[in-house]
Amino acid sequence: MTMPEEFYCTDCGGTDITVEAYCSWDNVEQKWAYYEVVDEGYDYCADCDDRCRADFRPITDVKTLAQIAIKKEEANAATAVA
């Protein structure tokens, strides 16, 4: 099993990152559907309020790791019932 990762700002370490991406409107779902991240686009960090170069790092926060594990168990339980 691979370690869960978070996307973070390499300048300030924050994780409130927005990336530039292509999306399309899904008429049936009535929401934006993700299509593709723009490779040459920019990342924006709301924590330091600036454009940044973001990257991935392993999640080490125990609370976040527990939340991920709980969500996986809930998904497994929902699949088992269906």
C-alpha positions in Angstrom: 0.0 0.0 0.0 1.3 3.4 -0.9 1.4 6.2 1.6 -1.3 8.9 1.2 0.1 12.2 -0.1 -0.9 15.8 0.2 -0.3 18.6 -2.3 1.6 21.4 -0.6 3.2 24.8 -1.3 7.0 24.5 -1.5 7.3 28.2 -0.4 5.2 28.2 2.9 4.3 24.5 3.4 0.5 25.3 3.2 -1.9 22.8 1.7 -4.7 25.1 0.5 -3.6 24.8 -3.1 -5.6 25.5 -6.3 -4.4 24.3 -9.6 -5.3 25.3 -13.1 -7.2 22.6 -14.9 -9.6 21.9 -17.8 -13.1 21.0 -16.8 -16.4 20.6 -18.6 -20.0 21.0 -17.5 -21.9 17.8 -17.0 -25.6 18.4 -17.8 -26.7 15.2 -16.2 -24.7 15.5 -12.9 -25.2 19.3 -12.9 -21.6 19.9 -11.8 -18.2 20.6 -13.3 -16.4 17.4 -14.4 -12.6 17.3 -14.1 -10.8 16.7 -17.4 -7.1 17.4 -17.1 -4.7 19.5 -15.1 -2.9 22.1 -17.2 0.8 21.0 -17.3 2.1 24.5 -17.9 -0.6 26.1 -15.7 0.1 27.7 -12.4 -0.5 26.6 -8.8 -2.0 29.1 -6.3 -1.5 28.9 -2.5 -4.3 30.5 -0.5 -2.1 30.1 2.6 0.6 32.5 1.4 -1.8 34.3 -1.1 0.5 33.9 -4.1 1.3 31.8 -7.1 3.6 28.9 -6.1 5.3 25.8 -7.2 3.4 23.0 -5.4 4.5 19.4 -5.0 3.4 16.2 -3.3 4.7 14.9 0.1 3.6 12.0 2.3 0.9 12.7 4.9 2.3 12.3 8.4 -0.6 13.9 10.4 -2.2 11.1 12.4 -5.7 12.7 12.4 -5.7 13.0 8.6 -4.4 9.4 8.2 -7.3 8.2 10.5 -9.8 10.2 8.5 -8.6 8.5 5.3 -8.8 5.1 6.8 -12.3 5.7 8.1 -13.4 6.9 4.6 -12.0 3.8 3.0 -13.7 1.5 5.5 -17.0 3.3 4.9 -16.6 2.8 1.1 -15.8 -0.9 1.6 -18.9 -1.3 3.8 -21.1 0.4 1.3 -19.7 -1.8 -1.5 -20.3 -5.0 0.6 -23.9 -4.0 1.2 -24.7 -3.2 -2.4 
